[in-house]
Amino acid sequence: MHWPKGTREESFGFLSQVLARRVENEMKTRLATLNLDFRFFMTLMQLLVQDGQNQRELCGKLNLPEYQVSRNLDAMAKDGLIERRTSPTSRRTTQVFLTKKGHALAQKLPPLINTLNDAFLGALSKDERTALVAMLQKVLLSTEA
């Protein structure tokens, strides 16, 4: 099938969706070697950067609905990756912390991400990688809701 100019092969939307699916599939494969569910990946990364966030903060930073973050946290707590603690400043606020098991697992993620990025961006020079990331950040920033 021959697509009209500007659709498929030249479409930002199409290309970004294909690439996103490929990256996600490869990430799932790599996370499986750590026995880690893909759903927990970004939460672990966010808590590695800043432990002790509350659920609302996590929702905002992960750009996920509260019910989904809540379900993920329930499953992560059951797996022994996180624990919830009442905030010392507000009894109505619960903070989320990595357990020792969760922290050990989360520390394995940055090298995994770097390897994945290298695999997907290996055809680009360092300058091209920097430019691509800067352009993607610019597009994301300009389309924030």
Buried (B, 14 or more C-beta within 10 A) or exposed (E): EEEEEEEBEEEEEEEEEEEEEEBEEEBEEBBEEEEBBBBBBBBBBBBBEEBEBBBEBBBEBBEBEEEEBBEBBEBBBEBEBBBBEEEEEEEEBBBBBBBEEBBEBBEEBEEBEEEBEEEEBEEEEEEEBEEEEEEEEEEEEEEEE
